[in-house]
Amino acid sequence: MSLNRRRFNQGIIGSAAAAAMWPAMGSARDEGKPVAGGTLNWVYYPDPSALIAINTSSGTGQTIGTKINEGLLAYDYDLNPQPVLATSWTISDDGVVYTFRLRPGVKWSDGHEFTSADVAFSIERLKIAHPRGRITFANVEVVETPDPLTAVIILSKPAPFLITALAGAESPIVPKHIYEALKPEDQPRLEQTIGTGPFILREWVPGSHLLFVRNPNYWDAPKPYVDRLVMKIVLDPAARAAALEAGEVDIGATPVPYGDIERFKTDKRFVVDTTAYAYSGPQQQLFFNFDTALLRDRRVRQAIAHAIDPKALVDVVFFGYALVSPSPVSTALPKFYDPKVQAWPFDPKTAEQLLEEAGLKRGAGGIRAKLRLTQNPFLPSSFADFLRNSLRRIGLDIEVQRYDLATYLNVVYRDRAFDLTIESLSNTFDPTLGIQRAYWSKNFRIGLPFSNAAHYSDPEVDKLLEAAAVEPNIDKRRDIWAKFQAIIHQEVASVDLVAAGGVIIANRKVRNFAPGAEGLNGSFADIWIDPSA
């Protein structure tokens, strides 16, 4: 593990939690000889709404789909690209031509040959339908396919982040012969989840489980090592903790209440991996619906910011397993985060004064206004409770609306029936991909999940985002992002709160569960079960 990565892990979770990392890395990056066979029981939440990340950046698609559909590349812990469906690649000196040589002999799980036509189709589909893909591939003019094993991406302008955006979790390659019959916004049916990956999805019972079986014709034999994956959907965190302790499930991402993590650290049956994997860039933020009239008043938005104590949020909701992250650029991305951007001071008196100035007087019961608050169900429910209590103190009556993931996406991104929403829009490995989607006016698109939910629009911000996306010089790019952060913070376009990375808890018999930068969003081709553990 590199020094920079070690420092980041210690920063993201605090020194006490970081001290537990050494046993975790033994299983995440295992040195033993893999043993074939067995079933991996994997606990998961929320109930999936999407399986394949071809038209969504939902965590469910990124986590589930990678076991079925691969990317051109994968990435080591330091984000160096590794061959998957592409065996080699070159980039022109001017940064606008990417040439990929594809792996020969790869077949889709229905027996069709994998070719460059699948690559060209997938990139065009991602460009149309994926919240981040619309940015990643915005400058793609054409994907040429001179032969079945060569794909050439030609850009109109450089995209300095593109070579790091080709993992299966971010840019999955899907079979053209299946997906060309689907609308861009459609997810495949069970029988259409065809991939080149290590597993085949055999069964999906919503609310219960997903069953994956080993792909017997996987190109990277003898992988995968396990015969079956059973993803068990368990919505209650206490029930997930009980299932782990009873041995009913083997692994999960932040599967237990934050308050239980310390107990699992002391249980020798488990590995607790607090690594903040480089592909994620964790960030949790409060977005305003700018179509709600009173929220268009900056004084109201600033009052809300002053009413929230981010340090208390870290302690109460995340039990210390997070950092205050006050800018739209996560503190997890030190290359681009501007430390001059600090959290609005926790100051309820100033918040009250701002609301008075905005004409929101206390009425019956001391209430100034009523607002609807929802949150991404990946986050602990206590997050919304904390904000509700904080805002009630300044006279804002908050109705917390809780939904399953599918309903949440419809309410926020299709129906727009919310006033405030707590999101978990990861910065990913690059701010252009993780952040631009949420503030770029051209990314306001009804029904597109994890896009510009706020309906925020600022011409100067658009210019900065578009400039950062094509600037190859890292120092100039950093300066552009600093200007962006200053505007967003001063305008209170959002209230950026914390960076809470995931915590993997695994039975010690589970080996090599996260061999690269994608963490559990990797393919699971390398995972194996140690019968001697």
DRENZATOR-235608 format. One record per residue: residue in three letters; x, y, z of N, C-alpha, C, O in turn. Coordinates in steps of 0.2 Angstrom, whole numbers, plus 5000, padded with zeros to 4 digits. Layout:
// residues N
ALAXYZXYZXYZXYZ/...
***
This chain:
// residues 533
MET500449945000500050005000500450065000500950075004/SER500350114996500750174995500650215001500150215005/LEU501150265002501150305008500550355007500250365012/ASN500450385001499850425001499250395003498850425006/ARG499150325000498550295002498450275009497950285012/ARG499050265012499050255020498850315023498350315028/ARG499050375021498850435025498150445024497850475028/PHE497950435018497250445016496750405021496250435023/ASN496950345021496550295025496550325033495950325036/GLN497050345035497050365042496650435043496350445048/GLY496650475037496250535038495550525037495150555041/ILE495350475033494650465032494250435038493650455038/ILE494650395042494250365047494450385054494150355059/GLY495050415054495250435061495850385063495750325061/SER496250395067496850355069496650295072496950235071/ALA496150295077495950235080495650175075495850125076/ALA495250205071495050155066495550135061495550075059/ALA496050175059496550155055496950105058497250065054/ALA497050105064497450055067497249985066497649935066/ALA496649975064496349905063496449885055496249835053/MET496849925051496849915044497349855043497249815038/TRP497849845047498349795045498049725044498249685039/PRO497649695048497349635047496849635041496849585037/ALA496549685040496049695034496449685027496249645023/MET497049715027497349715020497649645019497749625013/GLY497749605024497949535023497449495019497649445015/SER496749505020496249475016496049505010495849475005/ALA496049575010495849605004496349594998496149594992/ARG497049595000497549584995497949514997498449525000/ASP497649464996497949394999498549364995498549374989/GLU498949334999499549304996499549234996499949194993/GLY498949204999498949124999498749104992498549134987/LYS498749034991498549004985497848994985497548954990/PRO497449014980496749014980496448934980496848894977/VAL495948924983495648864983494948864980494548914981/ALA494848824975494148834971493648794975493648754979/GLY493048824973492348794976492048834981492348884984/GLY491448814983491148854988490648904986490648924980/THR490248924991489748974990489849034994490049035000/LEU489849094991489949154995489349194996488949204992/ASN489149195003488549235005488649305006489049315011/TRP488349345002488549415002487949455004487349455001/VAL487949495010487349535012487349605009487949635008/TYR486749625007486749685003486149725005485649705007/TYR486149795004485649835004485749905000486349914999/PRO485349934998484549924998484349874993484849844989/ASP483749864992483449824987483649854980483449904979/PRO483949814976484249844970483649864965483149834965/SER483749924962483349954957483649944950483249944945/ALA484249934950484649924943485149874944485449874949/LEU485249834939485749784939486449804936486949784938/ILE486349834930486949854926487049924925486549964924/ALA487649944926487750024926487850054920488250094919/ILE487450034915487550054908487150124907487350164903/ASN486650134912486250194911486150224918485650254919/THR486550204923486450224930487150224934487550184932/SER487150274938487750274942487550244949487950254954/SER486950214950486750194956487250144959487550104955/GLY487350144965487750094969487650024967488049974967/THR486950004966486749934965487049914958487249864957/GLY486949954953487249944946487949934947488249884943/GLN488349974950489049974950489249914954489849884952/THR488949884959489149834963488949764960489349714960/ILE488349764958488049694955488249684948488549634946/GLY488249734944488449734937489149704935489249674930/THR489549724939490249714938490449634939490949614936/LYS489949594942490049524942489849494935490049434934/ILE489549534931489249504925489549544919489849504914/ASN489649604919489849644913490549674915490549714921/GLU491049664911491749694913491849764909491449784905/GLY492349794911492549854908493149834903493449784903/LEU493449884899494049874896494649864900495049834899/LEU494649904906495149904910494949894918494349894919/ALA495449874922495349884929495949924932496349944928/TYR495949934938496449984941496749954948496349924952/ASP497349964949497649944955497549994960497150044959/TYR497749984966497650034972497850104970497550144973/ASP498350114966498550174964498250204958498550254955/LEU497750174955497350194949497750184943497650214938/ASN498250134943498650124937498150074933497950024936/PRO498050084926497650034922497949974921498549964921/GLN497449924922497649854921497249824915496649834915/PRO497449774911497049744906496549704908496549664913/VAL495949714905495349664906495149644899495449604896/LEU494649674896494449664889494849694884494949674879/ALA495249744886495749774882496449744885496549744891/THR496849724880497549694882498049744882498549744885/SER497949794877498449854877498149914874497549904871/TRP498449974875498150034873498650084872499150084875/THR498550134867498950194866498550254866497950254864/ILE498850314868498450374868498950424863499550424865/SER498650454859499050504854499250554859499050574864/ASP499850584856500150644860499650704861499750734866/ASP499250714857498750764858498150744862497650784863/GLY498150684864497650664869496950654866496450654870/VAL496850644860496150644857496050574853495550564850/VAL496550534853496450464850496650414854497250404856/TYR496250364856496350314861496250244857495750234854/THR496750204856496750144852496850084857497250084861/PHE496350044857496249984861496349924857495949914852/ARG496749874859496849804856496449764861496549764867/LEU495949724858495449684863495649614863496049594859/ARG495449584869495649514870495349474866494749474865/PRO495749424862495449374858495149324862495349304867/GLY494649284858494349224861493849234867493649184870/VAL493649294868493149314873492449304870492249324865/LYS492049264874491349254872490849284877490949284883/TRP490249314875489749324879489449264882489549214880/SER489149274888488849214891488349174888488149114890/ASP488049204882487649164878487949134872487649104867/GLY488649134872489049104866489249154861489649134857/HIS488949214860489149254855489849284856490049284862/GLU490249294850490849324851490849394853490449434851/PHE491349414857491449484859491849514854492449494852/THR491649574852492049614847492049684848491749714853/SER492449724844492449794844491849824843491649884846/ALA491349794840490649824839490349834845489949884846/ASP490449784850490149794857490449854861490049884864/VAL491049864860491349924863491149984860490950034864/ALA491049994854490850054851490050064853489950124855/PHE489650014853488950024855488950044862488550094864/SER489350014867489350024874489450104875489150134879/ILE490050124872490250194873489750244871489550294874/GLU489350224865488850274863488250274867487950324869/ARG488150214870487550204875487750244881487250274884/LEU488350234884488550274890488450344889488250384893/LYS488650374883488650444881487950464882487850524883/ILE487450424880486750454880486450444886486050494888/ALA486550394890486150374895486450374902486050364907/HIS487050374903487350364910487450434912487750484909/PRO487350454919487450514922488150544921488250604920/ARG488650504922489250524922489550504915489950544912/GLY489350454912489550444905489450494900489750504895/ARG488850534901488750594897489250644897489350684893/ILE489650644903490250684904490850654901491250684897/THR490950594903491550554901491650554894492250564891/PHE491150544890491150524883490850584879490750574873/ALA490750644882490450704879490850724873490550744868/ASN491550714873491950734867492050684862492450694857/VAL491750624863491850564858491450584851490850594851/GLU491850594846491550604840491350534836490850534833/VAL491750484837491650424834492050364837492650384840/VAL491850304837492250244839492350204833491850174831/GLU492950204831493050164825493250094826493550084832/THR493050054822493149974823493449944817493149914813/PRO494049964816494449944810494449864809494549834803/ASP494449824814494349754814494049734821493949774825/PRO493849664821493449644827493849654834493549654839/LEU494549664833494849664840495249734841495749734844/THR494949784837495249854838494749904839494249904834/ALA494749944844494249994845494650064845495150064850/VAL494450114842494850174842494350234844493850244840/ILE494450264849494050314852494350384849494850394851/ILE493950424846494150484843493750544846493150544846/LEU494150584850493850644853493950704849494350714845/SER493450754851493550814848493950864852494350904850/LYS494050844859494450884863494750834868494450774869/PRO495250844872495550794876495050784882494650834884/ALA495150724885494750714891495250674896495350614896/PRO495550714900496150694904495950634909496450594911/PHE495350624910495150574915494950514912494750464915/LEU494850514905494550454902494850384903494550334904/ILE495550384903495950324904495750294911495950234911/THR495550334915495350304922494650294923494450274928/ALA494250304918493550294918493250224915492650224913/LEU493750174914493550124910493450054913493450004910/ALA493350064920493150004924492449984923492050014921/GLY492349914924491649894924491149924928490549934926/ALA491349954934490849984938490650054935490150084936/GLU491150084931490950154928490750154921490350184919/SER491050104917490950104910490850034907491350004904/PRO490349994909490349924907490249914900489949954897/ILE490549864897490449844890489849794890489949744893/VAL489349804886488749764886488749734879488949764874/PRO488349684878488249654871487849694867487249704868/LYS488049714861487649754856487049714854486549744854/HIS487149644853486549604850485949604855485449584853/ILE486149614862485549614866485249684868484649704867/TYR485749734869485549804871485349844865484949894867/GLU485449834859485249874854484449874853484149914850/ALA484149824856483449814856483149854862482449854862/LEU483549874867483249914873483349984872483750014868/LYS482850024874482850094875483450114879483650074884/PRO483750174878484350194882484150194890484650174894/GLU483550204891483350214899483150144902483050144908/ASP483150094897482950024900483449984903484049984901/GLN483349954908483749904911483549834908482949824907/PRO484049784908483849724905483449684909483549684916/ARG483049634906482749584910483249534913483849534910/LEU483049484917483549434920483849404914484449394914/GLU483449374909483749334904484149374899484549344895/GLN484149444900484549484895485249504899485549544896/THR485349484905485949504908486549464906486749414910/ILE486749474900487249434897487949474897487949534896/GLY488449444899489049474900489649434898489549374897/THR490249464899490849424898491249404905491749374905/GLY490849424910491149424917491249354920490949304917/PRO491449354926491549284929490949254931490949194933/PHE490349284932489749254934489149264930489149314926/ILE488649224930488049234927487549234932487449194936/LEU487049284931486549294935485949244934485649254928/ARG485749204938485249154937484649164940484049144937/GLU484649204945483949214949483949284952484449304955/TRP483449314952483349374956482649374958482149384955/VAL482549374965481949384969481949444972482249454978/PRO481649494970481649564973481449564980480949524982/GLY481849594984481749594992482049534995481949525001/SER482249484992482549424995483249414993483749414997/HIS483449394986484149374985484249374977483749384973/LEU484849374976485149364969485549304969486049304973/LEU485549264964485949204964486349204957486149214952/PHE487049204958487549204953487849144953488049114958/VAL487949114947488349054946489049064942489049114938/ARG489449024943490149034940490049024932489748984930/ASN490349074929490349064921490849014919491449024920/PRO490648954917491148904915491548914909492048884908/ASN491448964905491848984899492149054900492349084895/TYR492249074907492649134908493349134905493649084905/TRP493449194902494149194898494749184902495249164900/ASP494649204909495249204913495249144918495349154924/ALA495149084915495149024919495849014923496349044920/PRO495848984929495348954932494848994936494448974940/LYS494949064935494449104939493749104936493749084930/PRO493249114939493249134946493249074951493149014948/TYR493449084957493649024961493048994965492948934966/VAL492549044966491949014970491448994965491349024959/ASP491048944967490548914962489848964962489548964957/ARG489748994967489049034968489149094972489549094977/LEU488849144970488749204974487949204976487549204971/VAL487849214982487149224984487149294988487349304993/MET486849344984486749414987486049414991485549404988/LYS486149414997485549415002485349495003485749525006/ILE484749505002484449575003484249585010483749545012/VAL484549615014484349625021484349705023484849735023/LEU483749735024483649805024483849825031484049885032/ASP483749785036483849805043484549795045484849745045/PRO484949855048485649845049485749795055486249765055/ALA485249795060485349755066485349675063485649635066/ALA484849665059484749595056485449575052485649525052/ARG485749625048486349615045486849595050487249545048/ALA486949625055487449615060487349545063487849505064/ALA486749525064486549465067486749405062486949355064/ALA486549415056486749365051487449355050487749295049/LEU487849405050488649405050488849365056489249315055/GLU488649375062488849345068488649275068488949235071/ALA488049255065487849185065488149145060487949085059/GLY488549175055488849145050488349135044488549095039/GLU487849165044487349155038487549195032487349175026/VAL487949245033488249285027488949295029489249295035/ASP489349305024490149305024490449375023490949385026/ILE490049425020490349485018489849535017489349525015/GLY490049605018489549655016489949725017490449725020/ALA489649775013489949845013489549885018488949895018/THR489849905024489549945029488949905031488349935031/PRO488949845033488349805034488049815040487449795041/VAL488449845045488149845052488049915054488349965051/PRO487649935059487649995062488350025064488749985066/TYR488450085062489150115064489350105071489950095073/GLY488850105076488950095083489250025084489450015090/ASP489149975079489349905081490049885078490249835079/ILE490349935074490949915071491449905076491849855074/GLU491549935081492049925086491949855089492449815090/ARG491349825090491249765092491549705087491849665089/PHE491449725081491649675076492449675075492749625074/LYS492749735077493449735077493749685082494349665081/THR493449675087493649635093493549565092493749525096/ASP493149545087492949475086493449445081493449465075/LYS493749395083494349375078494049335072494449315068/ARG493449325072493149285066493049335060492949315055/PHE493149405061493049445056493649495054494049505058/VAL493649515048494149565046493649625045493149625042/VAL493949685048493549745047494049795042494549815045/ASP493849805036494249845031494049915031493549925028/THR494449955033494250025033494550065027494550125028/THR494850035023495150065017494650105013494050085012/ALA494850165011494450205007494650195000495150224998/TYR494350154996494650134989494550194985494150234984/ALA495150194981495250254977494750274971494750334969/TYR494350224970493850234964493250274967492750284963/SER493150274973492550304976492450374977491950404976/GLY492950404981492950474982492350494986491950534984/PRO492250464992491550474996491450544997491850584999/GLN490750564997490550634998489750624999489450594995/GLN489550655005488850655006488650735007488950775011/GLN488050755004487950825003487150835004486750785002/LEU486950895006486250915006486150954999486451004999/PHE485650934995485450974989484851004990484350974994/PHE484751064988484151104988483751094981484051084976/ASN483051094981482651094975482551174973482151204977/PHE482951194968482851264966482251284963482051344962/ASP481751234962481151244960480651254966480051274965/THR480851254972480551274978480651344979481251364980/ALA480151384979480251454979480651484984481151524983/LEU480551464991480851494996481651474996482051504999/LEU481851414993482451394993482951434988483551424988/ARG482551474984482951514979483251574982483751604980/ASP483051584988483351644992483951614996483951575000/ARG484551644994485151624997485151625004485551585008/ARG484851675007484851685015484551625018484751605023/VAL484051595015483751535018484251475017484251435022/ARG484551465012485051415011485651425016485851375019/GLN485851485017486351495021486151485029486551455033/ALA485551505030485251485037485251415038485451385044/ILE485051375033485051305034485851275035485951235039/ALA486251305031486951285032487251305039487551255043/HIS487051355042487251375049486951335054487151335060/ALA486351305053485951265058486251195059486051165063/ILE486751175054486951105055487651105057488151145055/ASP487751065062488451055065488750995062488650945064/PRO489251005057489550945054489950905058489950845057/LYS490250935063490650895068490250845072490450785073/ALA489650875074489250835078488950775074488750725076/LEU488750795067488550745062489050685062488750625062/VAL489650705061490150645061490150605067490150545066/ASP490050635073490050595079489450555080489450495082/VAL488850585079488250555081487950505076487750455078/VAL488050525069487750485064488250425062488150375061/PHE488950445061489450405059489950375064490450345062/PHE489850395070490250365076490950375074491450335076/GLY491150435071491850455069492050425063492650445061/TYR491750385059491950355053491750395047491450375042/ALA491950455047491850505042492350565044492550575049/LEU492450605038492750675039492250725037491850725033/VAL492250785041491950845039492250865032492850865031/SER491750875027491950885020491550945017491050925014/PRO491751005018491351065017491351085010490951135009/SER491651055005491651084999491351034994491350974996/PRO491151044988490850994984491450944981491250894979/VAL492050974982492650924981492750894987492950924992/SER492750824988492850794994493550794997494050804993/THR493550805003494250795006494650735005495250735006/ALA494250685002494550625000494950634993495350584991/LEU494850694990495250704984495750764985495650824983/PRO496250754989496650814991497050844985497250904985/LYS497050814979497350844973496950904971497250954968/PHE496250904972495850954970495450994975495251044974/TYR495450964981495050994987495451064989496051054989/ASP495051114989495351174991495251184999494651205001/PRO495751185003495651195010495451255012495251265018/LYS495451305008495151375010494451375011494151415014/VAL494151325008493351315009493251275015493451215016/GLN492951315020492851285026492051285028491651315025/ALA491851235032491151225033490851295036491151335040/TRP490251305034489951365038489851355045489651305047/PRO490051405049490051395056489351375059488851405057/PHE489351335064488751315067488551365071488851385076/ASP487951405069487751465072487051475072486751515067/PRO486651445076485951445075485651515076485151535073/LYS485951565080485751635080485751665074485351705072/THR486351655070486351685064485851655059485651695055/ALA485751595059485251565055484551595056484251605051/GLU484451605062483751635064483751705061483151725058/GLN484251745062484251815059484151815052483751855049/LEU484551765048484451765041483751745039483451775034/LEU483451695042482751685041482251745042481751755038/GLU482351775047481951835048482051885043481551915040/GLU482651895040482851945035482451925028482251965024/ALA482451855028482051825022481351825022480951805018/GLY481051855028480351865028479951795031479351795031/LEU480351755034480051695037480051695044480451685048/LYS479451725046479351735053479051675057478751635053/ARG479151665063478851615067478151625067477951675069/GLY477751565066477051565067476851525072477151515077/ALA476251495071475951445076476451385077476751355073/GLY476551375084477051325086477751345084478151295085/GLY477851405083478551425081478851405075479451415073/ILE478351385070478551365064478651425058478151465058/ARG479151425055479251475050479051445043478751485039/ALA479151385041479051355035479051275036479351255040/LYS478751245031478751175031479151145024479051175019/LEU479551105025479951075020479950995020479950965025/ARG480050965014480050895013480750875013481150905008/LEU481050835017481750805016481750735015481350695019/THR482050715010482150635009482950625009483350675009/GLN483150565008483850545008483950485004483450435004/ASN484550475001484750414998484750355003485050365008/PRO484350305002484250245007484950215008484950175013/PHE485450225004486150195006486350225013486750195016/LEU486150285014486350315020486050295027485450275026/PRO486350305032485950285039485350325040485350385038/SER484850305042484150335043484250395048483950445048/SER484750385053484850435058485150505054485150555058/PHE485450505048485650565045485050605044485150665046/ALA484550585041483950625040483650655047483450705048/ASP483650605052483450625059483850685062483550735065/PHE484450675061484950735063484750795060484750845064/LEU484750795053484550865050483850885052483750945053/ARG483350845053482750865055482750905061482450955062/ASN483050875066483150905073483550965073483351015076/SER484050975068484451035068484051095065484051145067/LEU483651075060483251125057482651145060482351205060/ARG482351105064481751125069481951175074481551215076/ARG482551175076482751225081482751295078482651345082/ILE482751305072482751375069482051385066481951435062/GLY481551335067480851355065480651325058480151345056/LEU481151275056480951245049480651175051480951135054/ASP480051165049479651105051479851055045479651065039/ILE480251005047480450955042480050895042480050855047/GLU479750875036479450815035479950765032480050775026/VAL480150715036480650665033480250615029479750585032/GLN480450605023480050555019480550505017481050515014/ARG480450435019480850385018480650335012480050325012/TYR481050315008480850275002481350225001481950225003/ASP481150164997481650124995481950154989481750214987/LEU482550124986482950154982482550174975482650234973/ALA482150134973481850144966481350204967481250244963/THR480950204973480550254974480850324975480650374972/TYR481450324979481850384980482050414973481950474972/LEU482350374969482550394962481950424958482050484955/ASN481350394959480850424955480550494958480450544955/VAL480550494965480350554968480850614967480550674966/VAL481450604967481950654967482050674960482150734958/TYR482250624955482450634949481950634943482050664938/ARG481350604945480850604940480250654942480150704938/ASP479950644947479450684950479650754953479250794953/ARG480250754955480450814959480050834964479950894965/ALA479750784968479350804973479650804980479550764985/PHE480150844980480550854987480750924987480750964982/ASP480950944993481251014994482051004996482451044993/LEU482150965000482850945002483050875001482550835002/THR483650854999483750784999484550775001484950814999/ILE484650725005485350705007485550655002485250605002/GLU486050674998486350624993487050604995487350625000/SER487150554991487850524992488150514985488250464983/LEU488250574982488550574976489350574976489650624977/SER489550514975490350504976490650554971490450564965/ASN491250584973491650614968492050574963492250594958/THR491950504964492350454961493050474961493350504966/PHE493450454956494150464956494350524953494950544953/ASP493850564950494050624947493450674948492850654947/PRO493550734949492950784950492550794944491950804945/THR492850794938492350804932491850754932491250774930/LEU492050694934491450634933491050634939490450634938/GLY491250644945490850644951490450704953489950694956/ILE490750764951490450824953490050864948489550894949/GLN490350864942490050904936489350884935488850924934/ARG489150824936488450794935487950834939487350844937/ALA488150854945487650884950487550954949487050984952/TYR488050994946488051064945487951094938487851154937/TRP488151054933488151074926487451084924487051034924/SER487251144922486551154920486351104914485751094913/LYS486751084910486551044904486450974906486250924902/ASN486550954913486450894915485850884919485750844923/PHE485350934919484750934922484250894917484150924911/ARG484150834919483750794914483250754918483450714922/ILE482550764917482050734921482150654920482150634914/GLY482150624925482150554925482850524925482950464926/LEU483350564925484050534924484350534932484450584935/PRO484450474934484650464941485350494942485750494938/PHE485450524948486050554951486350604946486950604944/SER485950644943486150704939486050764943486150774949/ASN485850824940485750884943485050894946484650924943/ALA484950864952484350854955484050924957483450934958/ALA484550974959484351034961484051084956483751134958/HIS484151064950484051114944484451174945484151234944/TYR485051164947485451224948485751244941485951204937/SER485851314940486051334934486451404936486151454939/ASP487051404933487551464934487951464928488351414927/PRO487951514923488351514917489151514919489451484915/GLU489351544924490051544926490251474928490751454927/VAL489851444932489951374934490051324928490451284928/ASP489551334924489551294918490251304914490551254912/LYS490451364913491051374910491651344913492151314910/LEU491651344920492251314924492251244923492751214922/LEU491651214924491551144923491851114916492151064916/GLU491551154911491751134904492551144903492851104899/ALA492851194906493551204905493951154909494451124906/ALA493751134915494051084919494051014915494550974916/ALA493551004912493450934908493950924903494050864901/VAL494250974900494650964894495350994895495850994891/GLU495551024902496151044903496650994905496550964910/PRO497150984901497650934902498150944908498450904911/ASN498351014909498851034914498551034921498051064922/ILE498850994925498550974932498551044936498051054940/ASP499051084935499051144939498451194937498151224941/LYS498351204931497851244928497151214930496651244932/ARG497151144930496451114931496351124939495751134941/ARG496851114943496751124950496451194952496051204956/ASP496751244948496551314949495751324947495451364950/ILE495551294941494851294939494451264944493951294946/TRP494651214947494251184952494151224959493651224962/ALA494751254960494651304966494151354965493851374970/LYS494151384959493651434958492951414958492551444961/PHE492851354955492151324956491951314963491451324965/GLN492451284967492251274974492051334978491551344982/ALA492451394976492251454979491551484978491251504982/ILE491351474971490751494969490151454973489651484975/ILE490251394972489751344975489651354982489051354985/HIS490251364986490151374993489851444995489351444999/GLN490051494991489751564993489051574991488651604994/GLU488851534986488151534984487751484988487151484987/VAL488051444992487651394995487251354991486651344992/ALA487551334985487151294980487051224983486551194981/SER487451204988487251144991487651154998488051204999/VAL487451105003487851105009488151045009487950985011/ASP488851045008489250985008489450975015489651015019/LEU489350905017489350895024489950845026490350865030/VAL489950785024490450735026490650695020490350685015/ALA491250665022491550615017491550545021491950535026/ALA491050505020491050445024491150385019490750365015/GLY491750355020491950295016491550235019491350235024/GLY491550185014491250115016491750075021492350085021/VAL491450035025491849995029491649915027491049905028/ILE492049885025491949815023492049765029492549775033/ILE491549725031491649675036491549605033491049595029/ALA492049565034492049495031492349445036492749455040/ASN492049385035492249325038492949315036493149325030/ARG493449295041494149285039494249235034494749225031/LYS493749185033493849135028493849165020494049135016/VAL493549225020493449255013494149295012494349335015/ARG494449275006495049295004495049334998494649324993/ASN495549384997495649424991494949454989494849454983/PHE494649484994493949514992493949584988493449604985/ALA494549614989494549684985495249694983495649734986/PRO495449664977496149664975496349734971496949734969/GLY495849774970496049834967495649894969495349894974/ALA495649954965495450014967494650014968494350064971/GLU494349974965493549974965493349944971492649944972/GLY493749914976493449874982492949824980493049784976/LEU492349824984491849774982491449784976491049744974/ASN491649834972491349854966491749814960491649824954/GLY492249774962492649734957492249674955491649664957/SER492549634951492149574948492049514953491649474951/PHE492449514958492449454962492749394959492649334961/ALA493149404953493449344950493949314954494149254954/ASP494349354958494849334962494649314969495149284973/ILE494049324971493849304978493849224979493649194975/TRP494049204985494049134986493949124994494049164998/ILE493749064995493549045002494048995005494148945002/ASP494349015010494848975014494548925018494248945024/PRO494548855017494248815021494548805028494348775032/SER495248825028495548815034495548875039495748865045/ALA495248925037495148985041494648975047494549015051/
***
